[in-house]
Amino acid sequence: MKEGGYTEEQVLDLARRAYKEGTASFDVVPEKCALLVVDMQDEFVKPHWTPDWIPEATRQVPCIKRLIGHCREKGIPVIFTVYSKTHNYLDRPKTGPLMPGRYPELAIDRSSFFVEGRVWHELAPRDDEIVIHKSSYGAFYDTPLETILRNLGKDTVIICGTLTNYCCGVTARQAYERSFKVVFGSDVTSTDDPDMQEPELKVLRKGFAKVLTADRIIEMLK
């Protein structure tokens, strides 16, 4: 079609197809991959403990454990991220407490939450695996993750964990902006409202990542 010849209907159709069916055009090379297990820590995974519990994250533990195990077998580095008490909490965005997602209406003592940054016991890191202690949503924000990945010679990150539309999605965007290829697990990421899962996957699929099921990721890593 000649320049200037696109109708509103045509550009809308292009966008919708990219959101729903788009596939990033890069190969997944196992030797170039690292697996990021984002925030699968007690505060999000332990049932009933905090108002930040993500029931779907708890249900996905076996599938994430399988993906971790496969990456370990293949010699693909597994890197974990957690929220914890870092630098006396002076290293995080000041506007965070202003957000309604902190549930200010709940009169509870939060002082014991997000302090140790303990990965859920079923997914516990090995002694030789890296745990990134982060202060905001994205795993690249004010952390050594990019340097670690470059030193490992990795140009592709596989993302699983929680929450899809916060820490996982922001990490995917940050990785993209740093020229990493991003593989995003569609059924090994979870959010606090299941209705928000697919809208976030659509955005990532169109502009930031190759969105795949865990089975498909494992198949490609073989």
Backbone bond lengths (Angstrom), bond angles and torsions (degrees), N, CA, C in turn:
res aa  C-N    CA-C-N  psi(-1)  N-CA   C-N-CA  omega(-1)  CA-C   N-CA-C  phi
1 M - - - 1.471 - - 1.527 109.53 -
2 K 1.310 115.72 138.10 1.451 119.60 -177.61 1.517 111.30 -68.82
3 E 1.329 115.70 158.52 1.461 121.70 179.18 1.526 109.58 -58.34
4 G 1.347 114.81 135.58 1.453 119.47 178.36 1.515 114.22 82.68
5 G 1.344 116.51 8.58 1.452 118.53 -175.31 1.521 115.04 -103.27
6 Y 1.331 117.81 10.76 1.468 120.46 -176.35 1.527 111.03 -84.93
7 T 1.314 116.05 133.16 1.448 120.99 175.86 1.526 109.45 -89.34
8 E 1.313 116.01 164.61 1.454 120.64 177.15 1.527 110.86 -60.26
9 E 1.298 116.87 -39.86 1.464 121.39 179.68 1.530 111.21 -63.53
10 Q 1.328 116.28 -39.83 1.463 120.29 -179.04 1.524 112.02 -67.52
11 V 1.324 118.19 -43.95 1.464 118.69 -178.53 1.523 110.59 -71.00
12 L 1.331 117.15 -31.83 1.459 120.04 175.80 1.521 110.39 -66.00
13 D 1.330 116.66 -40.26 1.462 120.75 178.52 1.531 110.99 -64.94
14 L 1.333 116.44 -40.86 1.469 120.15 177.61 1.528 110.85 -59.18
15 A 1.329 115.92 -46.72 1.463 120.10 -178.98 1.516 111.12 -63.70
16 R 1.311 116.72 -46.12 1.463 120.13 -177.47 1.515 111.84 -62.48
17 R 1.334 117.10 -40.33 1.461 119.70 179.28 1.525 111.10 -66.99
18 A 1.342 117.37 -36.81 1.461 120.13 178.25 1.525 111.41 -67.12
19 Y 1.342 116.60 -39.97 1.464 120.09 177.27 1.527 111.79 -63.27
20 K 1.325 115.86 -40.23 1.469 120.28 -172.58 1.517 113.42 -89.27
21 E 1.321 117.59 -37.09 1.455 120.99 -169.61 1.523 114.18 -124.40
22 G 1.316 117.78 -4.44 1.457 120.24 -173.34 1.522 113.00 -61.69
23 T 1.329 115.46 146.81 1.465 121.58 177.57 1.520 108.82 -135.86
24 A 1.311 116.40 123.66 1.463 120.22 178.33 1.525 109.62 -62.09
25 S 1.310 116.46 137.92 1.468 121.30 -172.02 1.523 111.84 -94.86
26 F 1.338 115.08 65.85 1.470 119.57 171.21 1.516 109.04 -138.19
27 D 1.318 115.39 151.81 1.457 121.08 177.27 1.525 109.88 -84.34
28 V 1.315 116.14 148.44 1.458 121.34 175.49 1.526 107.49 -95.33
29 V 1.328 115.34 111.02 1.472 121.93 -178.36 1.522 107.59 -103.76
30 P 1.337 119.01 111.06 1.465 120.62 -174.51 1.524 114.49 -52.25
31 E 1.330 116.20 -38.98 1.466 119.94 -177.99 1.522 113.07 -65.39
32 K 1.320 116.35 -16.79 1.460 120.92 -178.06 1.522 112.85 -103.99
33 C 1.335 117.26 6.12 1.465 121.33 -172.85 1.526 112.91 -101.31
34 A 1.321 114.98 151.75 1.465 123.43 165.75 1.521 106.64 -134.22
35 L 1.323 116.25 144.18 1.463 121.56 177.81 1.518 109.56 -97.38
36 L 1.325 116.62 126.57 1.459 121.99 175.12 1.524 108.66 -104.31
37 V 1.322 116.20 120.05 1.459 122.24 177.10 1.523 105.84 -103.66
38 V 1.313 115.76 104.04 1.461 121.63 -167.64 1.536 111.56 -93.43
39 D 1.322 115.40 114.26 1.476 123.62 166.28 1.530 115.15 57.14
40 M 1.313 117.13 32.62 1.471 119.48 174.30 1.529 108.00 -82.99
41 Q 1.312 114.69 66.23 1.458 122.68 -174.96 1.521 109.97 -113.00
42 D 1.322 114.87 168.49 1.460 120.28 -172.09 1.524 112.87 -53.25
43 E 1.326 117.29 -42.47 1.464 120.24 -175.41 1.530 112.56 -58.81
44 F 1.335 117.40 -30.06 1.453 121.17 -179.47 1.527 113.19 -98.68
45 V 1.329 116.86 -24.02 1.469 120.35 -170.40 1.526 113.15 -107.21
46 K 1.318 118.20 -32.59 1.463 121.39 -177.28 1.530 109.71 -68.67
47 P 1.327 117.95 118.06 1.463 120.06 -174.84 1.531 113.36 -59.26
48 H 1.328 115.20 133.12 1.465 124.25 169.98 1.535 114.51 71.86
49 W 1.317 119.17 1.56 1.460 119.56 -172.08 1.522 113.09 -76.53
50 T 1.326 117.29 -45.88 1.463 121.41 -176.36 1.525 110.06 -128.86
51 P 1.339 117.70 162.95 1.468 119.78 174.17 1.522 112.32 -69.45
52 D 1.336 116.84 -7.91 1.462 121.87 178.26 1.527 112.50 -94.06
53 W 1.332 117.29 5.57 1.461 120.73 178.21 1.530 110.31 -57.89
54 I 1.331 116.02 135.00 1.458 123.04 177.84 1.528 107.75 -113.18
55 P 1.328 118.49 96.51 1.470 120.10 -177.14 1.527 114.00 -52.66
56 E 1.323 117.24 -37.96 1.458 119.43 -179.71 1.524 111.29 -66.50
57 A 1.316 117.81 -32.22 1.471 120.46 176.16 1.522 109.84 -62.84
58 T 1.322 117.22 -41.59 1.461 120.72 177.50 1.524 110.52 -61.35
59 R 1.320 117.17 -43.90 1.464 120.56 179.96 1.521 112.34 -65.75
60 Q 1.327 117.44 -27.70 1.461 120.38 -176.64 1.526 113.42 -85.54
61 V 1.315 117.87 -4.24 1.465 120.63 -177.52 1.536 112.24 -52.18
62 P 1.331 120.81 -48.24 1.469 119.11 -179.26 1.531 113.59 -59.86
63 C 1.320 116.90 -39.30 1.466 120.29 -179.70 1.520 111.06 -69.65
64 I 1.332 116.92 -40.51 1.462 120.12 177.23 1.527 110.05 -66.34
65 K 1.324 116.43 -39.53 1.469 120.17 177.82 1.525 111.06 -60.50
66 R 1.314 116.00 -39.07 1.469 120.28 177.43 1.522 111.09 -64.65
67 L 1.324 117.03 -42.00 1.466 120.50 178.79 1.524 110.65 -65.08
68 I 1.324 116.88 -42.35 1.465 120.67 176.95 1.519 110.09 -60.12
69 G 1.328 116.37 -46.48 1.455 120.02 -178.92 1.517 112.40 -60.75
70 H 1.329 116.44 -40.22 1.459 119.68 179.31 1.530 110.67 -65.09
71 C 1.332 116.35 -42.93 1.470 119.17 179.64 1.528 110.63 -63.63
72 R 1.310 117.14 -40.78 1.465 119.45 177.55 1.524 111.38 -60.95
73 E 1.322 116.73 -42.65 1.458 120.62 178.78 1.523 111.56 -61.06
74 K 1.316 116.11 -34.72 1.465 120.97 -177.22 1.530 112.62 -88.73
75 G 1.324 116.94 0.36 1.459 119.57 -179.07 1.510 113.64 74.22
76 I 1.324 117.30 20.88 1.467 122.25 177.48 1.519 108.13 -86.71
77 P 1.332 118.77 123.50 1.473 120.65 -177.76 1.524 111.91 -58.04
78 V 1.321 115.65 137.81 1.461 122.36 175.38 1.527 107.23 -111.60
79 I 1.326 115.77 121.44 1.461 122.22 -178.22 1.529 108.10 -119.82
80 F 1.315 116.15 129.32 1.455 121.90 -178.62 1.527 109.73 -103.46
81 T 1.319 116.22 150.54 1.460 120.48 170.89 1.521 108.98 -125.08
82 V 1.320 115.34 148.84 1.464 121.45 176.89 1.521 109.08 -146.42
83 Y 1.334 114.53 153.36 1.455 120.71 164.21 1.528 107.75 -84.30
84 S 1.314 117.14 138.23 1.464 120.52 176.20 1.530 108.63 -156.45
85 K 1.305 114.96 177.82 1.460 119.89 177.54 1.523 108.70 -78.89
86 T 1.304 116.07 105.93 1.462 121.09 178.94 1.521 109.59 -120.88
87 H 1.316 116.69 135.81 1.460 123.03 174.25 1.534 112.97 50.65
88 N 1.329 114.12 41.13 1.472 119.66 179.07 1.526 112.70 53.88
89 Y 1.320 115.77 30.96 1.471 123.49 177.50 1.529 113.18 65.56
90 L 1.331 117.15 16.85 1.470 119.96 179.87 1.527 112.86 -89.09
91 D 1.322 116.75 1.48 1.462 120.76 -174.86 1.523 113.04 -105.28
92 R 1.341 117.69 16.96 1.462 119.14 -175.38 1.526 111.52 -121.62
93 P 1.320 116.32 159.51 1.462 119.39 -178.51 1.533 111.98 -54.98
94 K 1.318 116.49 130.54 1.467 120.98 -178.11 1.527 112.43 -67.45
95 T 1.324 116.21 -22.41 1.466 119.35 -177.76 1.523 112.77 -81.25
96 G 1.322 117.70 -7.93 1.457 120.43 -178.84 1.520 114.30 -52.58
97 P 1.335 118.63 -50.32 1.469 119.96 -178.79 1.524 114.35 -62.91
98 L 1.331 117.65 -13.31 1.457 120.85 -179.30 1.527 112.79 -83.71
99 M 1.335 116.53 -9.22 1.453 120.69 -173.96 1.532 111.37 -82.97
100 P 1.336 117.96 140.23 1.470 120.44 -178.83 1.515 113.27 -65.36
101 G 1.329 117.14 -19.38 1.453 120.08 178.13 1.515 113.85 -66.86
102 R 1.309 117.02 -9.48 1.469 120.17 174.03 1.528 111.53 -83.12
103 Y 1.309 117.32 -2.47 1.466 124.10 177.26 1.528 112.23 52.22
104 P 1.327 117.06 61.41 1.472 119.91 -178.27 1.526 113.56 -63.55
105 E 1.334 116.48 -17.51 1.463 118.86 -179.48 1.532 112.72 -74.90
106 L 1.337 116.96 -11.82 1.467 120.30 179.75 1.527 109.52 -87.84
107 A 1.298 116.01 116.87 1.470 120.66 -179.57 1.521 109.47 -86.57
108 I 1.357 115.99 76.49 1.455 120.37 -179.99 1.524 109.52 -129.89
109 D 1.314 115.05 156.70 1.461 121.31 177.33 1.524 108.37 -85.99
110 R 1.321 117.16 112.27 1.461 122.37 -178.29 1.531 112.70 -94.67
111 S 1.300 117.94 6.55 1.467 120.28 -170.74 1.522 113.99 -64.37
112 S 1.337 117.32 -20.74 1.461 119.30 -179.64 1.521 113.27 -95.86
113 F 1.339 117.23 -1.01 1.455 121.05 -178.40 1.528 110.40 -94.52
114 F 1.319 116.37 144.92 1.466 123.20 175.37 1.535 111.39 56.16
115 V 1.296 116.17 42.25 1.470 121.56 178.25 1.522 110.02 -104.69
116 E 1.332 117.22 -58.65 1.464 120.81 -177.29 1.523 112.20 -78.96
117 G 1.313 117.58 -32.70 1.463 119.57 -175.47 1.516 111.04 68.77
118 R 1.320 116.63 56.15 1.460 121.19 -176.02 1.526 110.23 -94.65
119 V 1.340 115.79 120.70 1.463 121.23 176.97 1.531 108.91 -66.22
120 W 1.322 116.01 139.27 1.471 121.34 179.27 1.527 109.67 -50.35
121 H 1.326 115.91 134.49 1.468 121.47 -167.34 1.525 113.76 -58.66
122 E 1.329 118.82 -29.99 1.459 120.53 179.90 1.534 112.36 -71.18
123 L 1.317 116.76 -16.29 1.468 121.82 -178.89 1.526 111.21 -116.09
124 A 1.311 117.18 21.04 1.467 121.21 -170.92 1.528 112.20 -53.61
125 P 1.324 117.12 133.32 1.465 120.53 176.63 1.521 111.41 -64.25
126 R 1.317 116.03 149.82 1.458 120.82 171.36 1.526 108.94 -76.01
127 D 1.306 115.77 164.72 1.465 119.98 -177.48 1.523 112.15 -60.69
128 D 1.331 117.49 -28.91 1.462 120.34 -176.75 1.524 112.96 -93.84
129 E 1.327 117.61 8.24 1.461 120.50 -178.78 1.527 111.14 -102.22
130 I 1.312 115.03 148.01 1.461 122.28 -173.52 1.527 110.20 -87.67
131 V 1.326 115.19 137.64 1.460 122.20 172.19 1.527 107.31 -118.32
132 I 1.322 116.15 117.77 1.460 122.39 178.41 1.529 108.45 -89.42
133 H 1.321 117.29 120.50 1.461 121.80 175.66 1.525 107.34 -93.61
134 K 1.313 115.88 114.03 1.467 120.08 -172.27 1.524 111.19 -114.45
135 S 1.323 114.92 163.55 1.459 120.33 -173.86 1.520 113.47 -116.19
136 S 1.336 116.98 -4.12 1.457 119.66 179.07 1.516 108.90 -148.42
137 Y 1.312 116.92 -171.43 1.456 120.34 -172.68 1.529 112.98 -60.20
138 G 1.312 117.04 -54.55 1.456 120.53 -173.89 1.519 113.05 -77.48
139 A 1.334 115.74 138.64 1.465 120.32 -177.52 1.525 113.32 -73.85
140 F 1.334 117.28 -12.00 1.463 120.19 178.38 1.522 112.09 -92.65
141 Y 1.316 117.09 -12.76 1.469 120.65 -175.69 1.517 110.34 -71.02
142 D 1.341 116.36 111.81 1.458 122.13 173.04 1.527 112.75 58.41
143 T 1.356 116.73 34.88 1.467 121.86 176.94 1.530 108.67 -130.91
144 P 1.335 117.62 168.33 1.471 120.50 178.61 1.520 113.41 -87.44
145 L 1.325 119.16 15.05 1.459 120.53 -172.89 1.521 112.80 -58.14
146 E 1.327 117.69 -45.22 1.461 118.96 -178.36 1.525 110.96 -61.22
147 T 1.308 117.37 -44.68 1.463 121.13 179.42 1.525 110.57 -61.26
148 I 1.320 116.80 -42.15 1.468 121.00 179.53 1.527 110.62 -61.71
149 L 1.310 117.06 -46.09 1.456 120.20 179.84 1.527 111.53 -63.57
150 R 1.327 116.53 -42.42 1.470 119.12 178.56 1.529 110.69 -63.03
151 N 1.317 117.19 -42.57 1.461 120.39 179.97 1.520 112.25 -66.23
152 L 1.316 116.81 -28.33 1.468 120.91 176.08 1.524 112.11 -80.11
153 G 1.321 116.65 -9.18 1.458 120.30 -178.92 1.519 113.33 75.33
154 K 1.330 117.18 29.66 1.459 121.45 -177.50 1.530 110.59 -103.69
155 D 1.330 115.83 137.53 1.467 120.06 177.01 1.530 112.63 -121.18
156 T 1.337 116.40 5.74 1.462 121.56 -178.07 1.520 109.66 -134.11
157 V 1.323 116.92 131.67 1.461 120.69 175.93 1.520 109.15 -115.89
158 I 1.322 114.98 135.70 1.458 122.80 173.77 1.523 106.52 -103.76
159 I 1.315 117.35 125.54 1.464 120.94 -172.99 1.522 110.87 -111.95
160 C 1.347 114.91 127.68 1.455 121.51 169.98 1.531 107.11 -136.75
161 G 1.327 116.82 167.02 1.462 119.56 178.15 1.514 112.66 123.92
162 T 1.321 115.77 -149.13 1.456 121.43 -174.69 1.539 109.76 -148.55
163 L 1.322 119.66 150.77 1.439 129.46 -5.00 1.530 109.77 -92.76
164 T 1.325 115.07 145.57 1.455 120.54 -177.59 1.517 112.44 -52.31
165 N 1.320 116.59 -48.95 1.464 121.17 -171.33 1.526 113.19 -96.45
166 Y 1.316 116.80 10.35 1.460 120.62 174.02 1.528 109.08 -125.79
167 C 1.310 118.15 -94.72 1.463 119.82 -171.90 1.527 112.70 -64.03
168 C 1.331 117.34 -41.44 1.464 119.37 179.96 1.526 110.85 -69.15
169 G 1.327 116.30 -46.89 1.454 120.15 -178.67 1.517 113.20 -66.28
170 V 1.325 116.88 -40.81 1.469 119.77 178.21 1.527 109.88 -66.13
171 T 1.327 117.35 -40.60 1.464 120.45 177.67 1.527 110.69 -61.82
172 A 1.324 117.32 -40.08 1.464 120.38 177.15 1.526 111.10 -61.28
173 R 1.330 116.55 -43.13 1.460 120.22 179.25 1.530 110.86 -65.26
174 Q 1.317 116.74 -42.78 1.465 120.17 179.73 1.528 110.96 -64.37
175 A 1.317 116.79 -39.20 1.470 120.09 177.77 1.524 110.50 -64.11
176 Y 1.316 116.49 -44.75 1.463 121.35 177.47 1.529 110.58 -57.04
177 E 1.312 116.81 -45.55 1.459 120.93 -177.95 1.526 112.29 -66.34
178 R 1.322 116.75 -18.18 1.466 121.51 177.12 1.520 112.01 -100.34
179 S 1.328 115.78 14.69 1.469 124.02 176.34 1.520 114.05 69.06
180 F 1.327 118.01 23.25 1.456 120.65 169.62 1.530 108.72 -84.96
181 K 1.328 115.29 145.35 1.459 120.08 169.30 1.525 107.15 -78.77
182 V 1.320 115.72 140.68 1.466 120.13 -174.23 1.529 109.92 -121.82
183 V 1.332 115.18 127.09 1.463 122.52 171.26 1.527 106.13 -111.75
184 F 1.306 116.46 123.82 1.466 121.04 -173.07 1.519 109.10 -117.12
185 G 1.337 116.21 122.73 1.456 120.74 -177.83 1.516 112.19 -77.02
186 S 1.327 116.55 118.56 1.459 120.02 -175.87 1.520 112.81 -75.93
187 D 1.331 117.98 -27.23 1.459 121.02 -178.33 1.522 112.79 -116.99
188 V 1.320 115.91 13.79 1.472 121.57 173.34 1.524 109.89 -125.84
189 T 1.320 115.09 23.20 1.458 122.74 170.17 1.520 106.63 -130.37
190 S 1.325 116.36 151.46 1.463 119.48 -173.34 1.519 109.85 -146.29
191 T 1.325 113.94 157.81 1.451 118.90 177.70 1.519 110.38 -134.16
192 D 1.327 116.05 169.87 1.464 120.97 -174.53 1.520 112.86 -76.97
193 D 1.320 116.99 -16.26 1.458 122.19 175.36 1.525 106.87 -130.69
194 P 1.330 118.90 109.62 1.463 120.63 -176.89 1.521 113.65 -53.58
195 D 1.325 117.51 -25.59 1.462 119.79 179.15 1.527 112.20 -66.60
196 M 1.328 117.24 -17.10 1.464 120.95 -178.04 1.523 112.72 -90.78
197 Q 1.334 118.19 -8.81 1.464 120.93 -175.75 1.526 112.39 -63.76
198 E 1.314 116.57 -57.67 1.456 119.70 -174.92 1.530 113.22 -66.24
199 P 1.334 120.33 -39.16 1.467 118.31 176.45 1.525 112.90 -57.36
200 E 1.335 117.07 -40.10 1.469 119.09 178.19 1.521 111.15 -69.09
201 L 1.325 117.27 -41.08 1.464 119.61 178.04 1.522 110.81 -61.02
202 K 1.329 117.29 -35.83 1.461 120.22 178.57 1.520 111.34 -62.64
203 V 1.320 116.71 -44.67 1.468 120.21 179.96 1.525 110.30 -63.90
204 L 1.322 116.48 -45.86 1.461 120.08 179.77 1.522 110.88 -63.25
205 R 1.315 116.58 -40.76 1.466 121.19 -178.73 1.528 111.23 -62.07
206 K 1.311 116.78 -39.36 1.472 120.10 -176.91 1.529 112.86 -75.18
207 G 1.337 116.66 -35.34 1.454 115.77 -169.48 1.510 119.06 -131.56
208 F 1.355 118.61 -5.32 1.459 117.33 -170.85 1.525 115.86 -135.91
209 A 1.331 118.85 -24.44 1.463 118.06 -167.70 1.523 112.12 -154.06
210 K 1.312 114.50 162.20 1.459 122.08 167.41 1.527 106.09 -90.29
211 V 1.305 117.83 114.61 1.466 122.70 -174.78 1.522 108.94 -97.49
212 L 1.347 115.62 119.37 1.460 121.15 -173.88 1.520 110.86 -139.12
213 T 1.322 116.19 156.26 1.457 120.32 171.82 1.528 109.42 -73.89
214 A 1.330 116.09 163.15 1.458 120.27 177.93 1.526 110.87 -61.39
215 D 1.338 117.47 -40.84 1.466 120.09 178.83 1.522 111.10 -60.50
216 R 1.314 116.76 -40.65 1.465 120.55 179.91 1.529 110.64 -68.71
217 I 1.325 117.06 -38.36 1.456 119.86 177.61 1.516 110.51 -62.71
218 I 1.318 116.58 -46.38 1.467 120.58 179.67 1.529 110.73 -61.78
219 E 1.310 115.82 -40.80 1.474 120.11 177.96 1.524 110.63 -60.56
220 M 1.324 116.75 -44.26 1.469 119.94 -178.67 1.528 111.63 -68.33
221 L 1.326 117.02 -29.60 1.465 120.18 -179.56 1.519 112.41 -78.54
222 K 1.315 117.13 -11.68 1.468 120.26 176.68 1.504 112.15 -74.85
